[in-house]
Amino acid sequence: MRTYVLRRVLLFPLLVLAVSMITFFLIRALPGDAAVARLGAAGAQCDTCFDQVRKELGLDKSKPEQYWIWFSDAIRGDFGLSTATRQRVSPELRDRVWNTFQLGVLTIFFTLALGIPVGILSAVRAGKPVDYILRFLSILGLSVPSFWIATLVIFMPVIWWGWTPLDNYVGWSDPLKHLQLLALPAFILAISGSAYTARITRSSMLETLSSDFVRTARAKGLWERVVILRHVLRNSMLTLLTVIGLQFATVLGGSVVIETIFGVPGMGAWLVFAVSNRDYQIVQGVTVIFAMWFVAITLLTDVLYAWVDPRIRY
Amino acid sequence: MASQDNYWLRARARGVTRRNFLYGSGVAAAGSAALLAGCGDDDDETSPTAAGSATTAASGSATAAATTAAAATGKRGGTIITSKAAPDTGLDPAITVTNPLHPAKAYSHILQYHLTENKFHLDLAEKFEQADPTTMVFTLRPGLKFAPQVANGRALTAADVAYSYGRFPGTLKNFGSEVNGLQWNWMDSFETPDERTLKIKLKTPYASAIPTMGSSAFAVVAKELVEANGGKLSDVMNAGAGPYVMTKRDSSGARYERNPNYYKHTPAIGTFVQDGPYIDVWDELIIQDLAAVEARFLAGDTHIYTQGIDKLKAQEFASNKNVSVVKATFPGNSQMQLDNEKWAAHPKLREALSLSIDRTKYIASIHLGEGQLGSPVGPIFDSVLSQAELKELQKFDPARAKQLWAEGNGNTVFPNGLRTVSATFAPTTNIDFLKREIEANLGVKVTVTPADLAAYVAIATARDKQWEIFVASEFSLVTIPDYNALTFYIPTGYGAIFGNQRLDSAIPANAEFAKTALDKFNQQAQELDPAKRKQLLRDMQIYFLKEFRPALPMPVGQFQYAAHSSKLRNYPEKEFPFGNAGSGPYRAHNLSFA
């Protein structure tokens, strides 16, 4: 186990390095660079306009040289200057990572709070109307894209009551408002995750329910609630753990759209701005953080998995 | 301000009592009620103050006439909240022209030009004289000062105006400015005989000098701030003498508050108010998502809807009692740019392309019947050709189109058909429509490549064009009002940038045409007699339309719509689309709350 974790930890920087290199060269392969995005069509009015800005942004250097400059700064925690706004990337990145992290934690909270009870209920009422209804809702939750639900959620109250749940992002300077503003995007982001969790919980529980030890527990005369919560659910959690870990990672993907719609100043919304403006520094900074996040979560999940289930050996 | 906004400081200051503990618990229990309570209206309008109503007129003469209209009265105070999709990519008015709010708020200009009336109001200047066709003399108001944050609030002099205008060649050369040379390269030299007098010598007479000087780029800046920041103000929040100072700029948006040093417009004139603008604060939120922009506007969270709206959306908005919809003549233009390096030697093919497009159907389909034929001069100017004339010059004849295409060996010249680009960031129904029209009526395959903004610009401006046709549309006036469309037809404007209409072209037919186009353009630009200039502009349009190059004008809407909160008064109903062209809502000092 220790060797496995050590190996994974050692692989961590290599993986991040590979992601940063791939991102670096892919974003530069897109037509239109940061100078074009910054100057627009008017930049072509003189032969040297684009070249001037490229020089200012350091884009006149060779790509390996540009990468080396970026990399040597990045390992010191300096992601450079935004090519679009000329602001330092690192301080803003720190704030935005924190905002996205909060959104992610809240999303996972809603995912579990919704998904696990629904899955349990669906499993213990298997084949009954409640089960059919919950399974239908789960399929619905998986099928409907979160951006569509988000658009409805911000729009329908305007049409009905002339009010929208959107507001200016305030952060922890006003905790109540902050949680209020984060709760809705997190809940919407959690819908598909909770639907998936519910389905996994249900199938995992059904499998466990038919186990011999469950029959034994019931034969001992244990209360059904104790059988379900202490014996069945605990054993079903093994499968769930992997799913939850992966969902925490995939929250990042969902955050791109949800943060944009709800105006949460997180990494996802920033990435949208950065890609369309060919803001290389932001794209690279955000991608590296995304990669680190993903790798850390999967590592943590694997470790937890082995810790929870002693049968698992790496 | 910060301490009042901060929950923790407030909480620490008041301590925890049994009463507020119970209150807090109640709030927590009634979460949904608290959620609703947090979204109330936060306008902080103050009591109204009447504006001065006296009028004044500028002296002297110009193509545009000074007006004597007085500012409409309004209520003083309040915060206008508006939005934009992304953070600023620069704050220097001589470099970045895409943000109309900043130069309008943080900077002052020598005059304000009102396109719909072809009139101007003096702003920093109190007097203007056209001494001779190539000499303009401005006398500045007495007692002008920069904002307190700028150069210690020192006096603003004629030398500052001359310095600001003289920056353009340098910002273009050194920083790749977005400000087109058409806007400033008519100026030759400046003289400042005293602190309040600015004499501008022109290279040649220039009919568009006044409209140009009203544009955002002609903001007056403090020299020491430019020099202290390496020659540019891209990251400098305040370097001017505008009615407001920028007090916040971050990822959530920007804020502008009153400049205490702002000068008086005595007496009030046009949209200027004697004691500075009525509105106290402008808050600009960054809202990336279009649905969120609309939701927040309709909910009353923002006061100006910053997205363009079409007729259907205008009707939808008009049913909302909190929203006022305004309608003005459409000022923009739409051009199908040709890569003139490829098309210059093929007049029959150019004509065939034009004949293959059913513009009547285009208007019905794209503009819902509320459109008009386009021309090389924008539809808002009186020199534009009449619709009857344009119809005669932009016929639809698919049979003749096919015949000309065959005679011109179109399939040999363009063996892979025609290529174009569609923008992923804007509606592209017109591209789809044109593709269908050309394919059906000309029998030529049209390949459309989608591109995001940066890719779109790169593809459009590359010298080696990977396209044969390219539709560029502009929905407002972002450069010189006079040339918002004409710039696509000349080798010193977008004609070269987009259309490869180049004086140095290796293809004689292209180079010769570029020279003729430029000569015609210069001739009208130097004609100060409005009637004669109008005739030159008309002749020029006919010439381009008969040549079917360097671009083919596409139909445009008849009207442009906008929406604002019904709480606002004195919204510039005719000039709302002119953000960068000198007037519009951001420049209106008489804008106020009801």
Contacts between the chains, C-beta under 8 A, distances in Angstrom:
chain1	res1	chain2	res2	distance
A	30	B	454	7.3
A	30	B	455	6.3
A	31	B	451	6.9
A	31	B	454	7.5
A	31	B	455	4.1
A	31	B	458	4.9
A	31	B	459	6.1
A	32	B	451	7.7
A	32	B	452	7.7
A	32	B	453	7.7
A	32	B	454	3.3
A	32	B	455	4.3
A	32	B	456	7.3
A	32	B	457	5.9
A	32	B	458	3.4
A	32	B	459	7.4
A	33	B	454	7.2
A	33	B	458	7.3
A	34	B	454	7.9
A	35	B	176	7.1
A	36	B	454	5.5
A	36	B	457	5.1
A	36	B	458	4.6
A	36	B	461	7.3
A	37	B	453	6.7
A	37	B	454	3.9
A	37	B	457	7.1
A	38	B	89	5.8
A	38	B	90	7.6
A	38	B	176	7.9
A	39	B	176	5.0
A	39	B	178	6.0
A	40	B	98	7.0
A	40	B	178	5.9
A	40	B	457	5.6
A	41	B	457	5.4
A	41	B	460	6.0
A	41	B	461	5.4
A	41	B	472	8.0
A	41	B	494	6.8
A	41	B	497	5.8
A	41	B	498	7.0
A	42	B	97	7.6
A	42	B	177	7.7
A	42	B	178	4.1
A	42	B	179	7.3
A	42	B	180	5.7
A	42	B	497	7.6
A	43	B	176	5.1
A	43	B	178	6.8
A	43	B	457	8.0
A	43	B	461	7.2
A	44	B	461	3.8
A	44	B	497	4.2
A	45	B	172	7.4
A	45	B	180	5.8
A	45	B	181	6.1
A	45	B	493	7.9
A	45	B	497	6.2
A	46	B	172	5.8
A	46	B	173	7.2
A	46	B	176	7.4
A	46	B	181	7.8
A	48	B	173	6.9
A	48	B	176	7.6
A	49	B	172	6.9
A	49	B	176	3.5
A	49	B	177	7.5
A	50	B	176	6.3
A	52	B	173	7.4
A	52	B	174	6.2
A	52	B	175	6.3
A	52	B	176	4.7
A	53	B	175	7.1
A	53	B	176	4.4
A	56	B	175	7.3
A	84	B	86	8.0
A	84	B	87	7.6
A	84	B	89	4.9
A	85	B	87	5.2
A	85	B	88	6.6
A	85	B	89	6.0
A	86	B	90	7.6
A	86	B	234	6.1
A	86	B	235	5.5
A	87	B	235	7.8
A	92	B	251	6.1
A	95	B	251	7.8
A	96	B	251	7.8
A	151	B	291	4.9
A	154	B	291	6.3
A	154	B	292	6.0
A	154	B	295	4.5
A	155	B	291	6.2
A	155	B	294	7.6
A	155	B	295	5.4
A	157	B	299	7.8
A	158	B	295	5.0
A	158	B	298	4.6
A	158	B	299	5.2
A	162	B	298	7.1
A	162	B	299	6.2
A	162	B	300	7.1
A	162	B	320	7.9
A	162	B	322	6.7
A	163	B	36	7.4
A	163	B	39	6.0
A	163	B	299	5.4
A	164	B	39	7.5
A	164	B	295	4.3
A	164	B	296	5.9
A	164	B	298	7.4
A	164	B	299	4.0
A	164	B	301	7.0
A	165	B	35	7.2
A	165	B	39	7.2
A	166	B	292	5.7
A	166	B	295	6.0
A	166	B	296	5.4
A	166	B	299	7.5
A	166	B	301	7.1
A	167	B	38	6.7
A	167	B	39	6.0
A	167	B	301	7.3
A	168	B	252	6.7
A	168	B	285	6.5
A	169	B	252	6.2
A	170	B	5	8.0
A	172	B	7	7.8
A	172	B	8	7.6
A	173	B	5	6.2
A	173	B	6	4.6
A	173	B	7	5.5
A	173	B	8	6.8
A	174	B	5	7.6
A	174	B	6	7.8
A	174	B	7	4.2
A	175	B	7	6.0
A	176	B	7	7.5
A	176	B	27	7.0
A	176	B	34	6.4
A	176	B	38	7.6
A	177	B	7	8.0
A	177	B	38	5.3
A	180	B	31	7.9
A	180	B	34	6.9
A	180	B	35	5.1
A	180	B	38	6.0
A	260	B	288	4.6
A	260	B	289	4.9
A	260	B	292	7.9
A	261	B	289	4.5
A	261	B	291	6.7
A	261	B	292	5.6
A	262	B	292	7.2
A	263	B	285	7.8
A	263	B	286	7.7
A	263	B	287	5.8
A	263	B	288	7.2
A	263	B	289	7.5
A	263	B	292	6.1
A	265	B	251	5.1
A	265	B	252	6.3
A	269	B	288	5.8
A	270	B	251	7.8
A	272	B	288	6.4
A	273	B	86	5.2
A	273	B	87	7.4
A	273	B	288	6.8
A	275	B	452	7.6
A	276	B	425	7.1
A	276	B	452	5.4
A	276	B	453	5.4
A	276	B	454	6.6
A	277	B	86	7.2
A	277	B	89	7.1
A	277	B	453	7.7
A	277	B	454	6.8
A	278	B	454	4.6
